[in-house]
Amino acid sequence: MPDRYPNSDWSSYAAYLNYQYFASNEFLVQVGARFNAFNIESDFTRHLTFYPFDFTNSSVSNSAITGSLGIVYSPDETWKISLNGSTGFRAPNVDDIGKIFDFASGEVVVPNTSLNAEYAYNGELNIMKKFGDFAMFDVAGFYIYLDNAMVRRPFQVNGQDSIMYGGQMSRVYAIQNAAYGTVYGFNAGVELNLSSGFTLSSRYNYQLGEEEMDNGDMSRSRHAAPAFGITRLTYQKGKLFAQFYAMYSAEVSHENLNVEERGKPVIYAKDADGKPYSPGWYTLNFKAMYKLNQILSVSAGVENLTDRRYRPYSSGIVAPGRNFILSLRANF
């Protein structure tokens, strides 16, 4: 059997500067810059016995300067408003550049020795408000533009669009810098300090994304998760800390599913029409910790109390089941 990954050496280097300037008691300006460099050396010699690659090794090197600029406005202790802009840089790793695998029947992903980094340009607005010691609310809106996005696209090996893989002729694909995409949305949170040691908190994230497809059309991004959140009711008194919480995720209908993801029915559920989609789900959970003394503490919990069958988006992992947790911790 061939190796899934090539023999590789990967190195990464970075240096950064950060500066804060208090323009006044209300205004803070933050500036940052970072230099990033990476290098990957991969040897595919052992793969040549199994695949007709027209290369034996690859060397990918790249560097970039990324930065950020943020302004924070705090008119008093109960308000905080911040505006941030930044750029990002993600270098390809060994998994991106060298993994060989069949992601669908008759389709195989092969290495791309000319893969480069992808870049992101980000903007974010945050608002936080406190209401005495009783409540706190925050919300943030964000927008991300992804350039030179690493996506799976049709490819050729020695001028051929198909090779033998696993005993069958398979269409060749590779990870390529072939598209752009956008992701935008918001996340919000609230925390309420109730009486008698109880606290109620909740966080919710909503995002949408689009990416360019082979034919130039736009489709929902497969990397933009459906709306999700977590809500907790916690109790803390003396040496006892306990929480009951729910985790939840929204549905992605077949119509809103990425075009490429629709071709992977094995990892999705089927709707009433027999088409793949990602159903919404939730779990109910309970955990508690008791501090026996300054050194020892004991923790226990149950995850997925209702034994609900759920499937995290695009994971292909689906099952019911409760998790029971019991631990003893010592801090010296």
ZAGU-345496 format. One record per residue: x, y, z of N, C-alpha, C, CB in turn. Coordinates in steps of 0.1 Angstrom, whole numbers, plus 5000, padded with zeros to 4 digits. Glycine has a CB too. Layout:
// residues N
XYZXYZXYZXYZ ...
This chain:
// residues 332
500849885000500050005000500950135000499050005012 500550234992501350354992501050435005500950444980 502050525008501950615020500850715016503250675023 500150765026499150865024499851005023498050875035 500951015030501651145030503151125025501751205044 503751225019505151215015506051235027505451315004 507251195026508251225036508551375036509551135035 508351445046508351595045509051655057506951655044 509651775054510251865064509551995063511851885062 508952045074508252165074508752265084506752135077 508952385080509452485090508752615088511052515088 508552685099507852815099508552915108506352795104 508553035104509253145112508353265112510653175106 508453335123507653455124508253555134506153425129 508053685132508453785141507353895141509853845137 507053955152505954045152506254165161504653985157 505554275159505654395167504254445170506454515159 504154495182502854545187502954675194502154435196 502054775191502254905197500854955202502855005188 500755005214499555065219499755215222499054985232 498755295218498855435220497555485227499155515207 497655545239496455595245496355745241496655585261 495455765231495255905226494555985237494355895214 493755925246493055995257492555885266491956085251 491855935276491355835286490255745279490755905298 489655795268488655715262489055645250487455815257 490155685243490655625231491955555232490755735220 491955425227493155345226493355305212493155225236 494555325207494855275193495955165194495455395184 495655055187496554935187496954905173495854815194 498254895171498854865158499754745159499654985152 499654645150500454535150500954495136499754415156 502154435135502654385123503354255125503654485116 503254165116503954035117504553985104502853925122 505753935105506353875093506353725094507853925092 505753655084505653515084506453455072504153475083 507053345075507753265064507653125067509253305064 507453045056507352895058508152825046505952855058 508452705049509052625038508652475040510652635039 508352405030507952265030508852195019506452245027 509552095023510252005014509651865015511852005018 509151815004508451685004509151594993506951705001 509251464997509851364988508751264985511051304995 508451254972507451154967507951034961506451224958 509251004963509850894956509150764959511350884961 508750734971508150614975506750594968507950594990 506150704963504850694957504950654942504150834958 506150674936506250644922505950504918507550684917 506050414927505750274924504250254922506250184936 503450334928502050324927501350424918501450334941 501950544916501250644908502250704898500850764918 501650744886502550794876502850944877501850774862 503350984889503651124891504851164882503951154906 504751294877505851344869506851424877505351424857 506851404890507851474899508251374910507151604905 509351404916509851314928509851394941511151264925 509951524940509951604952509351744949511451624957 509151814960508651954958509252044969507051954959 509252164966509752264976508852384974511252304973 508152424985507252534985507752634996505752494987 508052754992508452855002507652984999509952885001 507253055010506553185008506753265021505153155005 506453385020506453475031505453585029507953535034 505153655040504153765039504253855052502753715037 503853975050503754065061502254095063504554205059 501754055075500354085079500354185090499653955083 499154255091499054355101497654375106499554485095 497554455116496254485122496254635127495954385134 495054695127494854825132493554825140494954935121 493554865152492354865160492154995168492354755169 490955045170490655155178489555115188490055275169 489855145201488955115212488455245218489655015222 487155255219486555375225485755325238485555445215 486155385249485455345262485055475269486455265271 483855525266483455655272483355645288482155695267 483055525293482955495307483155345310481655545314 483055305322483355165325482355075321483555155340 481155125316480055035312480055015297478755095317 480755095289480755085275482155055269480255215268 482154975259483454945251483054925237484254825257 483555005228483354995214484654985206482455115208 484854885198486154865191485954835176486954755198 486854895168486754875154488154815150486455005146 488154705143489454635140489554605125489654515149 490654615119490954565106492254495106491054685096 492354385099493554295099493654215086493554205111 494854165084495054075073495553945079496054135063 495353835072495753705077496453625066494553625082 497153525070497953445061497953305066499453505061 497553205057497653065061498452995051496153005061 499552935056500452865047499952715045501852865053 500152665033499752525032500652435041499952475017 500052325046500752235054500952105046500052205068 501452005053501751875046500451815042502551775055 499351825050498051775046497551835033497051795058 497751965032497252035020498052005008497352185022 499351995009500251984997500451834993501452045000 500351745002500851604999499951495001502051585006 498751515008497951395011497251334999496951435021 497251204998496551134987495451054993497551044979 494151084988493051024994491851024984492651085008 490950934985489750934977488550984986489350784972 488051104982487051174989485651134984487251324988 485551064973484351014968484650894959483451124961 483650804956483950694948484350744934482650604947 485550694929485950724916486650864915484850724906 486950924926487551054926488651054937486551174929 489851104933491051104942491751234942491950984938 492251274953493051394955494451364955492651474968 495251434947496751404945497451534949497051364931 498751524951499551634956499651744945500951594959 499751864949499951984940501252054945498752084940 502352044938503652094942503752244940504752024935 502752304934502852454932501852534941502552484918 501352464952500452534961501052644969499852424970 500352754970500852864978499852904989501152984969 500253004996499453045008498153115004500253135017 497253115012496053195010495953315020494753115012 495253425016495253545024493853585028495953655017 493753645040492453685044492453835048491853605056 491453905045491354045049490054065057491254145036 490254115069489154105079488754245084489654015091 487554255087487054375094486054335105486354475084 486054405116485254365128484854485136485954265136 483554495140483054595149482454525162481954685142 482954565173482554505186481854615195483754435193 480854575202480154665211479854585224478854725205 480254635235480054565248479454675258481354505254 478354625265477654715275477454635288476354765269 477854695299477554645312476354715319478754645321 475554645326474454695333474654675348473054645328 475454755354475854725368476554595370474654745377 476254535381476754395384475754285379477154385398 474654325373473654235370473754165356472254305371 474154245346474154195333475254255324472754225326 475654175314476654225304476154165291478054175308 476254255280475854215267476954255257474554275263 477254175248478254215237477854155224479654165241 478154225213477854185200478954225190476454235195 479254145181480354175171479954135157481654095175 480154225148479854195134481154185126478954295127 481254085117482554065110482354035095483353955117 483454065088483454035073484853995070483054165065 484953885062486253835058486253805043486553695066 487253855036487453825022488753735021487653955014 488553615015489653525014490053514999489153385018 491353544997491953544984492953424982492653684981 493053384970493853264967493453144976495353294969 492153124977491653024986492152884982490153034987 492552804991492952664988491652584987493952604998 491352534975490152454973490452334964489052544966 489552244964489752124956489152144942489051994963 490052124932489652144918490152034909490152284914 489552014897490151914888491551944885489251914875 492351834883493751844881494151734871494551824894 495451734867495951634858497351584863496151694844 497651464860498851394863499451344850498751284873 500551394846501251364833500251384821501651214833 499451494822498551524812497251444812499151504799 497051354821495951274822494951314834496351124825 493651314831492751364842492251254851491551424835 492751124848492351014857493550914859491250934851 493650854871494650754874494050634881495850824882 494750524881494350414889494550434904495050284884 493450414911493550434926492650334932493250584930 493150254941492350154948491750054939491350214956 492350024927491849924918490849974908491249814925 490550114908489650164898490150294892488250184904 489750324880490150444874489450564881489850444858 490250664886489650764894489950904888490050754908 488950994888489151134884490151204893487851204883 491051284887492051344895491651484900493351344887 491851514913491651644918492951684926490351654927 493051814929494151854938493751984945495451884930 494352014956494152134963494852244956494652134978 494152354952494752464944494352594949494352444929 495152694946494852834948493952884937496052924950 492652844937491852864925490552944928491452734920 490353004939489053064942489253184952488052964947 488153254954488053354964486753324972488153494959 486653374984485453354991485253465001485553224999 484053475006483653565017482953495028482853685011 483153545040482453495052482053625060483253395061 480753635064480353745071479253705081479853865062 479053775092478053745102478253815114478153595104 477753755125477853825138477853715149476753925141 478453755161478253665173477853765184479553595176 477053705193476553785204476553705217475153845201 476653775228476653705241475953785251478053665245 475353715261474753785272475053705285473153805270 475253775296475453715309474653785319476953715312 473853705327473053755337473453695351471553735334 473753785360474053735374472753735382475153825380 472253615384471053595391471353585406470253465386 470353565414470553565429470953425433469253605436 471453415445471753295452472853205445470553205454 473753275438474953205432474653155418475253085440 473553185412473153135398473553245388471653105397 474053195376474453285365473853215352475953305364 473253295344472753255331473553325320471253275330 474053245311474853305300474553235287476353295303 474753305276474453245263475253315252472953255260 475753235243476453285231475953225219478053255232 475853305208475253265196476053325184473753315195 476353235174477153275163476353245150478453205163 476253345141475553335129476453385118474253405128 476653295107477553335096477053285083479053295099 477453355073477153315059478453325051476053395052 478553235041479753245033479553195019480853155039 480253255010480253214996481653184991479553324987 481653094981482953074974482753054959483652954981 483853084952483753064937483952924933484853154931 483052874924483152734920483952724906481752674918 484052604901484852584889484352674877484752444885 483052674876482452744864482252894867481052684861 482752944878482653084881481453124889482653164868 480453034891479353064899479753064914478252954896 478853134921479053134936478153034943478853274941 478752974953477952874961478252904975478352724957 477352854984477552864998478952805002476452805007 479752865010481052815014480852695023481852925021 481552585020481452465028482152485041482052345021 482952595043483752625055482952715064485052685052 481752765060480952855069479952765076480252965060 480152745089479352655097477952715098479952635110 476952635100475552685103475552755116474552575103 474552835119474452905132474552805143473052985132 475252845154475452755165475552835178476652665163 475352775189475452845202475552755214474352945203 475652815225475752745238475052835248477152705242 474252775257473552845268473852765281472052855265 474252835291474652775304473852835315476152795306 473452745324473052795338474052735348471552735341 474752825355475752785364475352815378477152845360 475952735387475752765401477052745408474652665408 477452845416478652845424478452895438479752935416 478852815447478752855461479752775469477252825467 480552845477481552775484482552695476480952685495 482652565478483552475471482852405459484052375481 481552435457480852365447480652455434479452315452 480952395422480652465410479852365401481952525403 478752405396477952315387477352395376476852245395 477152325365476552385353475752295345477652445344 474552345341473752265331473752355318472252255337 474052285307474152365295473652295283475652405293 473252365273472752315260473652365249471352355257 474052275240474852315228473852285216476152235227 473852375206472952355195473452415182471652425199 472952355171473452395158472252395149474552305153 472152495139471052505130471152405118470952645125 470152385111470052305099470752375087468652265096 471352295078471652345065470852265055473252335062 469952325048469052255039469852215026467852345035 469252135018469952095006470152214997469051984998 469252304996469352424988470452514992468052504988 470752515005471852595011473152525012471452655024 473252395009474452315010475352354998474052165010 476652355001477652384991477452284979479052374997 477652324967477452244955478252114956477752314942 479552134960480452014960479951914972481852054963 479551974983479051894994477851804990478751975006 477051854981475851774977476251644970475051854967 477551644965478051514959478651424969479051554949 478451444982478951354993477851305001480051425001 476851234996475651195004476051105015474651124995 477151045015477550945026477751015039478850875022 478151145039478351215052477251305056479651295051 476151295049474951385053473751295054474751495042 472751355061471451295062470651315050470651345075 469451255048468651275037467351335041468351135030 466951445033465651505036464451435031465651655031 463351495032462051415028462151385013460851505030 462951455005463051414991464251324987463151544983 464851284998466051194996467351264992465751094985 467351394994468551474991469351505003468151614984 470751505002471551535013471351665019473051515009 471351675033471351795040471951775054469851855041 472151885061472751875074471651915084473951965076 471151825092470051855101470551935113469351725106 469652005119469952075131469951975143468952185134 470652015154470751925165470952005178471851825163 470851945190471151995202471551885212469952085208 472351925222472551825233472351905246474051775232 471951825256471851875270472851805279470351855276 473551885287474751835294474751895308475951875287 475451815317475551855331476951825336474451795340 477551915343478951895349478951965362480051945339 479751905371479951965385481351935390478951905394 481852025398483152015404483052055419484252095397 483651975427483752005442485152005446482851905450 485552115453486952125458487052075472487352275457 487651955473487751885486488651965496488351745484 489752015491490652105499491552185489491552015508 492652235494493452325486494152245475494552395495 494252115476494952025466494051945458495951935474 493051885464492251785456490851845452492051665465 490451805441489051845436488551725428489051975427 487251705428486651595421485551655412485951495431 485551595399484651645389483851525384485451715378 482551555380481751455374480751525364480951375385 480251445354479351505345478751395335480151605337 477751445328477051365318476851445306475751295323 477351405294477151475282476051405274478451485274 475251485267474151435259473151355268474651345247 472551425277471751355287470551285280471151465296 470051335269468851275263469251165253468051375256 470551125252470951025243470551055229470450885248 470651185225470151225212471151185201469951375212 470651145190471451115178471751245171470751015168 472951285169473251415162474451405153473451525173 474551495144475651495134476151635132475051445120 477351665138478051795135478251815120479351805143 478051945116478051985102479351935095477952135101 479151865084480251825075481251725081480951945070 480951675092481851585099481751435094481651595114 480551405090480351265086480251165098481451215077 480351225110480251145123478851165129481351185133 478151055130476751065136476550945145475751065124 476050965157475750865166475050915178477050785170 474150835185473750875198474750835208472350805201 474450855221475450815231475550915242476750775225 475650865254475950955266477350935270474950925278 478051035274479351035279479351055294480351135272 479850975302479950985317481451025320479450865324 481551125328482851175332483051175347483051325326 484151125352484551125366486051145367484051005373 486451245374487951265375488251325389488351365364 489451295393490051345405491351425402490351235416 491451545406492551635402493351675414492051755394 494651675413495451725424496351835419496351605430 496351945426497152065423498152085434496252185420 499452065431500452085441501152215439501551965439 
